[in-house]
Structure formats: C-alpha cells, structure tokens
Amino acid sequence: MKTLFRIILLVTVVFCFLPPEFAKTKRKSKPISCSQGTAYRGCPACGTAKDAKHITLNVQKNRGTKATNPQTLTVAAIRDPANNNNGKFSPSKKVSVTGFVASVDPGGMPETCNCTSIKPGGRTDLRDVHINIVADPSEAADQTKYVIVEFTPRWEKTFGFDDSNYEAMRQLIESQIKGKRVKFSGWMLYDFIHQDASQSTRPNQPVCANFGDKNCNWRATPWELHPVTAYEIVPGP
C-alpha cells in the first residue's frame, strides 16, 4: 500500500513541474467551413472570417453571379441617410447606377474577404479596386459625396484585367474610367465595417485629410455596389 502511495505521489509531483504545453492539451483552432458561394483561386467565398456576421458579409462581397435585370438607382438615393435602414435597399438587390468617376483607389489590404494578410508569407495576390463615384463632376473633390463601387478579383478577371501586377491594373482601370460618366451594374451591399467612416452614419465627424486616418469620413454611406458585375462608359460631362 505504501509503495502505491509513493508512486501516486511521485506522478503528481512530476506532473506539477511539467511545462504547460505538456500539462494540458492545446486546443487547435478549427478550419473555417464554408459551404456558401464558390471559391476563387483557393480563397473560399467566406474568406478567412471567424464569425457569422463577417462570413455573411464576405460571401456577399464574393458573389460570382451576374446581376441581371438590375433596378436603376441614382447616386443621390444611395447616399441618402434616410435610406440606411428603411428597408429600401438590401444585399439581395440587383441595381445599376450611373455616376461620375471621381477617383480609382487601391482596395483594402489586408481584407478577410480576399484571404489576404500582412504577416510574413501571407497572401497578397487578391485585391479589390475601389471606385468612387459622385452625382456630378462638381462633387469630385468632396469625399463625403463618394459612393463606392468595387471590382473584386473574380470580376477583374471577367472584365479582362490582369492582376498579376495589381498597381498596373489599377492604373489601367483608372485611365479608362476616371473623369468619365459610367454605368455600373451589380449587387447592393451594406459594408458595416465602414459605418464609422461614412457621412450618412457619422455626420459629425470631420473629413479625412489623409489615407488611413481614423475618426473621420472618406465616403458618403456604408451602402456600396459590391461586386460590380458589368460596367459601360456612357455619354455625359
């Protein structure tokens, strides 16, 4: 009996002095299971989001179905604060909007919808193109009037653009449409991630002076056309 007691005591003492990684089993994070949408170049439609809300948003951003028979909206209607939560818009809405292209900017990096990361060795080859449109050329310098429409990687390919050199592609798109009136068709999207940078939801904030500034506005509304599934240059100033 004494021998058994000594063995139990010895095992207890040894276990107490083991490093934490041996004393307990580490919980491994489960890989994201994404049965929604379709993957593109190895990035699932859910991207690398970790929660249901962001997964839903990413699947909406990564739609690969063309928006056929879209409803026509105006830039003014999209950015109207009254339309933020009145049920007039929804992510299932197919729309077209014609606006003056004020600028063509780089998309976010990193973004979970594109599986990108700024960590060493992280993926950087998928990136959206942000296109800022306004109702009239006189608004081109006013960020609080900007409605965002986005080309996503899978649609960049569909439109015939080569994203192997992202900045060269962005500049090519810019040369084609900046300063022109363009009709964009696609899917409505409420990007809640940017509620804190939108004039319609944070009207008391100043306008951003520099890219990446916080607590300021660089857009009119969280509502976007995202993804754009068709576009054409139209006559106009």
N, C-alpha and C positions, 0 to 999 in steps of 0.2 A: 504493500500500500504506500509505504514511504517512497519507494522507487517511482511509482506512478505519479505521486505528488511532485517529486523533483523534476520529472520530465515535463509535466504541465507548466510548472513554474519557469523552467528554462525556455520553453517555447514562447511563453508570454513575454519574458524579458527580451528575447531576440526580436520578436515582432514589434515591440515598442521602439526599438532602435533602428528599424528598417527605414530607409528613405521613403518619403510619401508616395513616390511612384510605385513602390513595391507593396506598401502597406494597403493600398486600395487600387482598384481597377479604374483606369481613366475612362471617362465617358467619351466615346468618339462621336463627333457631330455627324448626323445622318445626311447623306447627299440629298439635294433637292429633287423631289419627284415632280416632274412637270408633264402632265398628260394633255395640257392645253396648247393650242396653236401648233406651229411647226418650227423646228429648229432651223437655224441658218448658220452654216459654216461651223457647226459644232456648238453653237450657243443656243440653248433652248429658249422658247418664247418667254418663259418665266425669268430668264436671265439668271442672275445669282442672288435674287431677292430672298430674304429669310422669313418674311411674314406674309400673311394672306393679302393684306392691303397693297403691298408693293408688288406682289406676284400678279395680282389682278391688273395693276397699272402697267406692268411690263408686258403682259400678254396683249393688252390693248395697243401699246406702242409698237409691238412686233407683228401686227396683223399683216398677212400676206394676200388678203383678198381685196380685189379692186372695188372701190366704192362706185357702184353703178347706179344710174338714175339719181344722182345727188340732188338735194334740195338747195336752192340758191339762197345764200345769206350775204349780208353786207358786212364790211369791216366794222362799221358803227354798231351793228346789232351784236356782233360777237363780243365787243369790248364794253358794252353797256352793263354797268354794275347791276342793273335790275334783272339781268338775265343770268346772274351767277347761280341762283338757287330757286328759280321759279318753275323749273321743270321744262322750260322751253328747249333746252339742249340736253343731250345725253350722249354717252360714249358709243351708243349703237347707231347714232345719227350719221348718215352719209350726206355730205354737204359739198358745195362749191362756193368759193369766194373769190372775187376779183379785187386786187389791190395793187398799189404802187409799191415796188420793192425798194425799201429804204436801205437795207444792208443784208449781207450774207455772211453769217458768223460761224466760227467753229462750234460744233456741238460739245456737250459736256464731256469731261474726261477726269475721273472715271465715271461710268454710269452702269448700274447693275443690269439695266435692260440689254446692254451690249456685252455683258460679261467682262468688262474692262477693269483694269486695276493699275494703280501707280506703284505697286510693290515691285521690287526687283524680279524680273522674269514674268511679270503679269501681262495679261493680254491687252494689246493696244490697237489691234487691227480693225476693229469695228467702231464706227463713229458716225453720229448723225450730222446733218448740216442744218443749221438754224437760219431761217429766212424771216426777216422782219418786214411785215407789210403794213401800210397805212392806207387811209381812205383817199388821201390827196397828197401830191408832191410837197405841198407846203408844210406837211407834218413830218417830213423825213428826218428831221433832226430832233424830234421830240420822242424820247423813249417811252413816255407814259402813254403814247398812242399806238405803240407797237403790238400787233397781233402776230404770234409766232406760228409759222407753218414749217414742218420738218420733213426732210428727206431722210429716210432710215437706210441702213446698209443694204437690205434686200431690195429696196426700191431704187436706190442709187444704181444697182446693177441692172435692174429692169429698164431704167432710163438710159442705159448705155454708158454710164460713167465708170471709170477705172479708179478704184480706191486704193490701189497699191501704193500710191503717193497721195496721202489724204489732202495735204495743203494744195497740191497742184490741182486736185479735183475740185476743192472748194473754190479756188480762184477761177477755174473754168466755168463753174456754175455762176459765180459772181459776174464774170464777163458776159454771160449770156442773158442774165435777167435783171441785174441791178439797174435801177433807174428806169425800169420799164413797168408797164401795167401787165399783170399776169393773172390768169385764171387758174386757180388751184382747186383740185378736187381730192377728197379724201374723207377721213374719219374724224369726227369730233373727239376731243379728249380733254378731260379736266385734270391738269397736272397739279395735284395738290402740293407737290414738292415745292412749287414756286408761288404759293399763296402769299408768302412773306415778302415777295419782291414784285407784287402786282399792284398797279394803281387802283384797280376796282375793289381790291380786298384790303389794301393798306393805303388809303388815300392821304393819310397824314405824314407819310414818310417822304424824305427828300428824294430827288432823282439821283441815281448812281453816277458818280463822277468818273470812276474807273472800273474796268472789268474785274469782277471778283469782289467788289465792295459789298459789305453787309449792311443790313438795316436800311436799305434804300431800294428804290424801284427802277427796274430796267425793262419793264413790259407793262402792257395795259391790263392784262387779265390772265388768270390761270387757264382759261379755255384756249385750246390750240386746234389746228388741223394737223393730226399726227396719227398715222403717217399720211403724207401726200401720196396719192396713187396715180395721179395724172396732172399735167400742167400744160399750159399753152400761153404764149405771148399774144396779147390782144391789142388792137389799136387804142390809142389814148395818149394823154400827155405823160 
